[in-house]
Amino acid sequence: MMKTIGKILLWAFLSSLLYVLVCKWIMPPITLTQLANWPQYGLSRDYVGQSGLSPHLQLAAIASEDQTFTDHSGFDWDAMEKSLRPKKKGKKSRIPPGGGASTITQQTAKNVFLWQGGRYDKYLRKALEFYFTFLIEKVWGKERILTVYLNVIEMGPGIFGAEAAAQKYFGKSAARLTRAEAAQIIACLPNPKKFTVKPLSRRVAWRSPQVLQQMNNLQDDPDVQALLKR
């Protein structure tokens, strides 16, 4: 029995490692989240490389979702620790909206390799997310992680990735997005079905100026500039 379990675990590890290696060079053919959305919303996506992504969009993603992206090794331990602290009655969380304790690397791992799930499989998904987060940080590197992230995340009902979102909302390629347009697209996260870009929802209208301010604060960071090749 234990020998069989060992073989299964070894096969699972080798197959997952192989898929991670493949996705270092090739975009994921399909994700479980995309499959789950397809019957109800359809599937609109068009994968592009980093050169096909506006530097404004990449900066907006980092500024809004994970400002320590260039510094951490996949996990923002300080943010995670803060999110686990008991909150005093009536006191709001200090975790900024959009980013939370989940890094871009973690979100990429979840969106590429896992399913959305529910509360009953939460701990299994978190364990697998931890594993894949560690793996892609070691194998892919920051540039690839950010590129894949902006290609696979949902940015509207059935709209996955920056290119499809840019074409849908602004009639242009993701490479040509302005700062304001990039901020609006990123502001629809983490619930793009509810927080819409077109028509402009109240949440996106409220959040996008904050994203622009955070972009201004972060744009001169040398590590960010190097990542975006600016």
C-alpha positions as CSV (number, residue, x, y, z in Angstrom):
1,M,0.0,0.0,0.0
2,M,2.7,2.5,1.0
3,K,4.7,1.5,-2.1
4,T,1.8,2.3,-4.3
5,I,1.2,5.7,-2.5
6,G,4.9,6.4,-3.0
7,K,4.7,5.7,-6.7
8,I,1.6,7.9,-7.1
9,L,3.3,10.8,-5.2
10,L,6.5,10.4,-7.3
11,W,4.4,10.4,-10.5
12,A,2.5,13.5,-9.3
13,F,5.7,15.4,-8.5
14,L,7.4,14.5,-11.8
15,S,4.4,15.3,-13.9
16,S,3.8,18.7,-12.1
17,L,7.5,19.6,-12.5
18,L,7.4,18.7,-16.2
19,Y,4.3,20.9,-16.7
20,V,5.9,23.8,-14.8
21,L,9.0,23.5,-17.1
22,V,6.8,23.4,-20.2
23,C,4.9,26.5,-19.0
24,K,8.2,28.4,-18.6
25,W,8.3,28.6,-22.4
26,I,4.7,27.9,-23.5
27,M,1.5,29.5,-22.2
28,P,-0.9,27.1,-20.4
29,P,-3.2,25.6,-23.0
30,I,-6.2,25.9,-20.7
31,T,-6.8,26.4,-17.0
32,L,-9.4,24.9,-14.8
33,T,-10.9,28.4,-14.1
34,Q,-11.2,29.0,-17.8
35,L,-12.9,25.7,-18.3
36,A,-15.3,26.3,-15.4
37,N,-16.3,29.7,-16.9
38,W,-16.6,28.5,-20.5
39,P,-20.2,27.1,-20.5
40,Q,-21.7,30.2,-19.0
41,Y,-19.6,33.1,-20.2
42,G,-17.6,31.7,-23.1
43,L,-13.8,32.1,-23.4
44,S,-12.1,35.2,-24.8
45,R,-8.3,35.2,-24.6
46,D,-5.2,36.0,-26.7
47,Y,-1.9,35.2,-25.1
48,V,1.0,37.7,-25.6
49,G,4.6,37.9,-24.4
50,Q,6.0,40.6,-22.1
51,S,6.6,42.9,-25.1
52,G,2.9,42.7,-25.8
53,L,2.0,44.0,-22.4
54,S,2.1,47.8,-21.7
55,P,4.6,48.7,-19.0
56,H,1.8,50.7,-17.5
57,L,-0.3,47.5,-17.1
58,Q,2.6,45.6,-15.5
59,L,3.3,48.5,-13.1
60,A,-0.4,48.8,-12.3
61,A,-0.5,45.1,-11.4
62,I,2.5,45.3,-9.1
63,A,1.3,48.6,-7.5
64,S,-2.2,47.3,-6.8
65,E,-1.7,43.6,-6.2
66,D,1.7,43.0,-4.8
67,Q,4.1,46.0,-4.1
68,T,6.8,43.7,-2.8
69,F,6.7,41.5,-5.8
70,T,10.3,42.2,-6.8
71,D,11.6,41.6,-3.3
72,H,9.9,38.5,-2.0
73,S,10.5,34.8,-2.9
74,G,6.8,34.1,-3.6
75,F,5.3,34.9,-0.2
76,D,4.8,38.1,1.6
77,W,5.2,36.8,5.1
78,D,4.6,40.2,6.8
79,A,1.2,40.6,5.0
80,M,0.3,37.0,5.8
81,E,1.1,37.6,9.4
82,K,-1.0,40.8,9.5
83,S,-3.9,39.1,7.9
84,L,-4.0,36.4,10.6
85,R,-3.9,38.8,13.5
86,P,-7.2,39.0,15.5
87,K,-8.9,42.2,14.5
88,K,-10.2,44.5,17.3
89,K,-13.9,45.1,17.2
90,G,-14.8,47.9,14.7
91,K,-11.2,48.1,13.4
92,K,-10.7,47.6,9.6
93,S,-8.0,45.6,8.1
94,R,-4.8,47.4,7.0
95,I,-4.3,45.1,4.1
96,P,-4.7,47.3,1.0
97,P,-7.7,46.5,-1.2
98,G,-6.8,44.3,-4.2
99,G,-3.5,43.0,-2.9
100,G,-4.2,41.4,0.4
101,A,-1.8,38.8,1.6
102,S,-1.8,36.8,-1.6
103,T,1.1,37.7,-3.9
104,I,1.1,37.8,-7.6
105,T,3.1,34.5,-7.6
106,Q,0.5,32.8,-5.4
107,Q,-2.3,34.1,-7.6
108,T,-0.5,32.9,-10.7
109,A,0.0,29.5,-9.2
110,K,-3.7,29.3,-8.3
111,N,-4.9,30.4,-11.6
112,V,-2.6,28.2,-13.7
113,F,-2.5,25.0,-11.8
114,L,-5.5,24.9,-9.5
115,W,-9.2,25.3,-9.3
116,Q,-11.3,27.9,-7.5
117,G,-13.0,25.4,-5.2
118,G,-14.8,26.2,-1.9
119,R,-14.4,26.0,1.8
120,Y,-14.3,22.2,2.0
121,D,-11.2,21.8,-0.1
122,K,-9.6,25.1,1.1
123,Y,-6.6,23.5,2.9
124,L,-5.8,21.1,0.1
125,R,-5.8,24.0,-2.4
126,K,-3.6,26.1,-0.1
127,A,-1.1,23.3,0.3
128,L,-0.9,22.9,-3.5
129,E,-0.7,26.7,-4.0
130,F,2.2,26.8,-1.6
131,Y,4.0,24.0,-3.6
132,F,3.4,25.6,-7.0
133,T,4.3,29.1,-5.7
134,F,7.6,27.8,-4.5
135,L,8.2,25.9,-7.8
136,I,7.5,28.7,-10.2
137,E,9.6,31.2,-8.3
138,K,12.5,28.8,-8.7
139,V,11.8,27.7,-12.3
140,W,10.2,30.7,-14.0
141,G,11.5,33.9,-12.4
142,K,9.7,37.2,-11.9
143,E,9.4,38.3,-15.5
144,R,7.8,35.0,-16.6
145,I,5.5,35.0,-13.5
146,L,4.2,38.5,-14.2
147,T,3.7,37.8,-17.9
148,V,1.8,34.6,-17.3
149,Y,-0.3,36.3,-14.5
150,L,-1.4,39.1,-16.9
151,N,-2.3,36.5,-19.5
152,V,-4.4,34.0,-17.5
153,I,-6.3,36.0,-14.8
154,E,-9.9,36.8,-15.4
155,M,-10.6,40.4,-16.3
156,G,-14.3,40.2,-17.0
157,P,-16.9,37.6,-17.5
158,G,-15.2,35.1,-19.8
159,I,-12.4,37.5,-20.5
160,F,-9.0,36.1,-19.6
161,G,-5.8,38.0,-19.9
162,A,-4.8,41.6,-20.7
163,E,-4.9,41.4,-24.5
164,A,-8.6,40.2,-24.6
165,A,-9.5,42.8,-21.9
166,A,-7.7,45.6,-23.8
167,Q,-9.5,44.7,-27.1
168,K,-12.9,44.3,-25.3
169,Y,-12.8,47.5,-23.3
170,F,-10.7,49.9,-25.3
171,G,-10.4,48.5,-28.8
172,K,-6.6,48.4,-28.7
173,S,-3.8,46.0,-28.0
174,A,-2.6,45.5,-24.4
175,A,0.8,46.9,-25.5
176,R,-0.9,50.3,-26.2
177,L,-2.8,50.7,-22.9
178,T,-2.4,54.1,-21.2
179,R,-1.8,54.5,-17.5
180,A,-5.4,55.3,-16.8
181,E,-6.7,52.4,-18.9
182,A,-4.3,50.0,-17.2
183,A,-5.4,51.2,-13.8
184,Q,-9.0,50.6,-14.7
185,I,-8.4,47.1,-15.9
186,I,-6.4,46.2,-12.7
187,A,-9.0,47.9,-10.5
188,C,-11.6,45.3,-11.5
189,L,-9.7,42.7,-9.5
190,P,-10.4,40.6,-7.6
191,N,-14.0,40.2,-8.7
192,P,-14.2,41.2,-12.4
193,K,-17.7,39.8,-12.9
194,K,-19.0,42.3,-10.3
195,F,-16.5,45.1,-10.7
196,T,-16.8,46.0,-14.4
197,V,-14.6,48.2,-16.5
198,K,-17.3,48.7,-19.2
199,P,-19.7,49.9,-18.0
200,L,-17.6,51.5,-15.3
201,S,-18.6,50.2,-11.9
202,R,-18.5,52.4,-8.8
203,R,-15.7,50.2,-7.4
204,V,-13.5,50.5,-10.4
205,A,-14.1,54.3,-10.6
206,W,-13.2,54.6,-6.9
207,R,-10.2,52.2,-7.0
208,S,-8.5,53.2,-10.3
209,P,-7.3,56.6,-9.0
210,Q,-5.8,54.8,-6.0
211,V,-4.0,52.4,-8.4
212,L,-2.6,55.4,-10.4
213,Q,-1.3,57.0,-7.2
214,Q,0.4,53.7,-6.1
215,M,1.9,53.5,-9.6
216,N,3.4,57.0,-9.2
217,N,4.8,56.0,-5.8
218,L,6.4,52.8,-7.2
219,Q,7.6,53.7,-10.7
220,D,11.0,54.9,-9.6
221,D,11.9,51.7,-7.8
222,P,15.1,50.3,-9.5
223,D,14.0,46.7,-9.2
224,V,10.6,47.5,-10.7
225,Q,12.2,49.5,-13.5
226,A,14.6,46.6,-14.2
227,L,11.7,44.1,-14.3
228,L,9.7,46.2,-16.7
229,K,12.9,47.0,-18.8
230,R,12.2,50.7,-18.6
